[in-house]
Amino acid sequence: MPTAGALFLTTGTKPHFCTASVVKSKPEDLVLTAAHCVYSSGYASNIEFVPKYHKGQQPYGAWPVKRIFVAAGWRHSHDPNLDFAFLAVAPPPGVTKPIQQVTGGLRLGISLGYDHQIEVIGYNNTDDAPIRCATSSFKFAANQMKFYCNDYKDGTSGGPWIIGYNGQDGTGTVFGVIGGYQQGGDHSWASYSAYFSAPARTLFRQAAG
């Protein structure tokens, strides 16, 4: 899937640690993930996004993260209802186009309701290929969604919840990412997301400039 990939640290030997996806935007350089992936007591640094990562291959290269956007409520109190982040990425050496022109992008869905037939993509941090599940999303609590699928472990945080997924080009509408309650859940068979509503729209507009 060209529009989804893994986040790596550019220093040390740590493998990929979270999942992210390209979202359509005016600057065409935005990637969506979970806030807990990129902001703990401060902003993470030395991160790159590798779209369509698979068995060590980087078909579109590694895109350095140049700026991170998280909501103020996440910075101040790690509000699980604000567990989403936008990353502005720069082209790798030899590439002049923004990432959206290279990989395509997912449409950002805001206030679309909780119950949908969805596809969820994620990279377990011990695996060299993504996992994918077709399932149903539903309301777990106010501003929190949930789905059931097996084997979604550490590393799948930030994985997109996609409505109308097109497996040929990786398009569709992303209306959530694995995160939120318990930073995505304590069990590999149940995952969560913050519900995307006005705060997600506000952050997206800030990131898109």
C-alpha positions as CSV (number, residue, x, y, z in Angstrom):
1,M,0.0,0.0,0.0
2,P,1.8,3.2,-1.2
3,T,-0.1,5.5,1.2
4,A,0.9,3.7,4.4
5,G,4.2,2.9,5.9
6,A,6.4,2.6,8.9
7,L,8.1,5.2,11.1
8,F,11.8,4.7,11.9
9,L,14.4,6.4,14.0
10,T,17.4,7.6,12.0
11,T,19.8,7.1,14.9
12,G,20.7,3.9,16.7
13,T,19.6,0.4,15.7
14,K,15.9,0.5,16.8
15,P,13.6,-1.0,14.1
16,H,10.4,0.7,13.0
17,F,8.2,1.7,15.9
18,C,4.9,3.1,14.6
19,T,2.7,3.2,11.5
20,A,1.7,6.3,9.5
21,S,-0.2,7.2,6.3
22,V,-0.2,10.0,3.8
23,V,-3.2,12.3,3.9
24,K,-4.3,14.6,1.2
25,S,-3.5,18.3,1.9
26,K,-2.8,21.5,0.2
27,P,1.0,21.4,0.8
28,E,1.0,17.7,-0.2
29,D,3.6,16.8,2.5
30,L,1.5,15.6,5.5
31,V,1.5,12.2,7.1
32,L,-0.9,11.1,9.9
33,T,0.0,9.0,12.9
34,A,-0.8,8.7,16.7
35,A,0.3,11.5,19.0
36,H,1.8,9.1,21.5
37,C,4.2,7.9,18.7
38,V,5.8,11.3,18.4
39,Y,5.3,13.3,21.6
40,S,5.9,12.0,25.1
41,S,7.5,14.6,27.4
42,G,8.6,16.5,24.3
43,Y,8.7,16.2,20.5
44,A,10.5,13.1,19.1
45,S,13.4,13.8,16.8
46,N,15.3,12.0,14.1
47,I,12.3,10.3,12.6
48,E,11.7,9.2,9.0
49,F,8.6,7.8,7.2
50,V,9.1,4.9,4.8
51,P,5.9,4.4,2.7
52,K,5.2,0.8,1.5
53,Y,8.0,-0.6,3.6
54,H,8.3,-4.3,3.0
55,K,11.0,-6.8,3.9
56,G,13.7,-4.2,4.1
57,Q,12.7,-2.6,0.9
58,Q,12.0,1.2,0.6
59,P,10.4,1.6,-2.8
60,Y,9.7,5.3,-2.3
61,G,12.6,6.1,-0.1
62,A,12.8,7.4,3.5
63,W,11.1,10.8,4.1
64,P,12.6,12.8,7.0
65,V,10.1,14.4,9.4
66,K,10.7,18.1,9.4
67,R,7.8,19.2,11.7
68,I,5.4,17.5,14.1
69,F,1.9,18.8,15.0
70,V,0.0,17.6,18.1
71,A,-3.0,19.2,19.9
72,A,-2.3,21.4,22.9
73,G,-4.4,19.0,25.0
74,W,-2.1,16.1,24.2
75,R,1.0,18.1,25.1
76,H,-0.5,19.3,28.4
77,S,-2.3,16.1,29.6
78,H,-2.0,13.3,27.0
79,D,-5.7,13.4,26.5
80,P,-6.5,10.1,24.8
81,N,-9.2,11.8,22.8
82,L,-6.5,13.8,21.1
83,D,-4.1,10.9,20.3
84,F,-3.4,11.9,16.7
85,A,-0.6,13.8,15.0
86,F,0.3,15.2,11.6
87,L,3.9,15.1,10.4
88,A,5.3,17.3,7.6
89,V,7.9,15.3,5.7
90,A,10.7,16.4,3.3
91,P,11.6,14.5,0.2
92,P,14.6,12.1,0.3
93,P,17.7,12.8,-1.7
94,G,17.1,12.8,-5.4
95,V,13.3,13.4,-5.1
96,T,11.9,16.8,-5.8
97,K,8.1,16.2,-5.5
98,P,6.2,16.2,-2.3
99,I,5.1,12.9,-0.9
100,Q,1.5,13.1,-2.0
101,Q,2.5,13.4,-5.6
102,V,4.7,10.3,-5.2
103,T,2.4,7.9,-3.2
104,G,-1.0,9.4,-3.5
105,G,-3.0,10.2,-0.3
106,L,-5.9,9.3,1.9
107,R,-8.8,11.7,2.3
108,L,-9.1,12.9,5.9
109,G,-12.6,12.1,7.3
110,I,-14.0,14.3,10.1
111,S,-17.2,13.6,12.1
112,L,-18.2,10.6,10.0
113,G,-19.8,8.5,12.8
114,Y,-18.4,5.5,14.6
115,D,-19.8,2.5,12.8
116,H,-18.2,1.6,9.5
117,Q,-16.8,-1.3,7.5
118,I,-13.1,-0.6,7.5
119,E,-9.6,-1.8,6.5
120,V,-6.8,-1.2,9.0
121,I,-3.1,-1.3,8.1
122,G,-0.4,-1.6,10.7
123,Y,3.3,-2.6,11.1
124,N,4.1,-4.7,14.1
125,N,7.6,-3.6,15.2
126,T,8.8,-7.2,15.0
127,D,7.6,-7.8,11.4
128,D,9.0,-6.8,8.0
129,A,5.6,-6.5,6.3
130,P,2.4,-4.8,7.3
131,I,-0.7,-6.6,8.5
132,R,-4.2,-5.7,7.2
133,C,-7.6,-6.5,8.5
134,A,-11.1,-6.0,7.1
135,T,-13.4,-5.4,10.1
136,S,-16.1,-3.1,11.6
137,S,-15.5,-0.1,13.8
138,F,-17.9,0.9,16.6
139,K,-18.3,3.3,19.4
140,F,-16.4,2.3,22.6
141,A,-16.9,5.5,24.6
142,A,-17.5,9.2,24.0
143,N,-14.9,10.2,21.4
144,Q,-13.4,6.7,21.3
145,M,-13.8,4.0,18.6
146,K,-12.9,0.3,18.7
147,F,-12.4,-2.7,16.4
148,Y,-11.6,-6.4,16.8
149,C,-8.8,-8.0,14.8
150,N,-6.0,-10.3,15.9
151,D,-2.2,-9.6,16.0
152,Y,-2.3,-5.8,16.2
153,K,0.7,-5.4,18.6
154,D,3.3,-2.8,19.4
155,G,4.2,-0.8,16.3
156,T,0.7,-0.7,14.8
157,S,0.0,2.5,16.7
158,G,-0.8,5.2,14.1
159,G,-2.2,2.7,11.6
160,P,-5.0,4.2,9.5
161,W,-8.6,3.1,9.8
162,I,-9.8,3.4,6.2
163,I,-13.3,3.6,4.8
164,G,-13.7,2.7,1.1
165,Y,-10.2,1.2,0.9
166,N,-8.8,0.7,-2.6
167,G,-6.1,-2.0,-2.5
168,Q,-4.8,-1.1,-6.0
169,D,-3.6,2.5,-5.1
170,G,-4.1,2.6,-1.4
171,T,-6.8,5.3,-1.5
172,G,-9.8,5.8,0.7
173,T,-10.9,7.9,3.7
174,V,-9.0,7.7,6.9
175,F,-11.1,8.6,9.9
176,G,-9.0,7.2,12.8
177,V,-5.6,5.8,13.7
178,I,-4.7,3.1,16.3
179,G,-4.3,5.0,19.5
180,G,-6.6,6.7,22.0
181,Y,-7.7,4.5,24.9
182,Q,-4.6,2.8,26.5
183,Q,-2.6,4.2,23.5
184,G,-4.4,1.8,21.2
185,G,-5.2,-1.0,23.7
186,D,-3.4,-3.5,25.9
187,H,-4.6,-6.6,23.9
188,S,-3.5,-7.6,20.4
189,W,-7.1,-8.5,19.5
190,A,-8.8,-5.2,20.3
191,S,-7.6,-1.7,19.1
192,Y,-8.9,1.8,19.6
193,S,-8.8,5.3,18.1
194,A,-9.7,8.8,19.1
195,Y,-12.8,9.9,17.2
196,F,-11.9,12.5,14.6
197,S,-14.0,15.6,15.1
198,A,-13.4,19.4,15.4
199,P,-10.1,19.1,17.2
200,A,-8.7,16.9,14.4
201,R,-9.9,19.3,11.8
202,T,-8.3,22.2,13.6
203,L,-5.0,20.4,13.9
204,F,-5.1,19.4,10.3
205,R,-5.7,23.0,9.2
206,Q,-2.8,24.2,11.4
207,A,-0.5,21.5,9.8
208,A,-1.6,22.4,6.3
209,G,-0.9,26.0,6.9
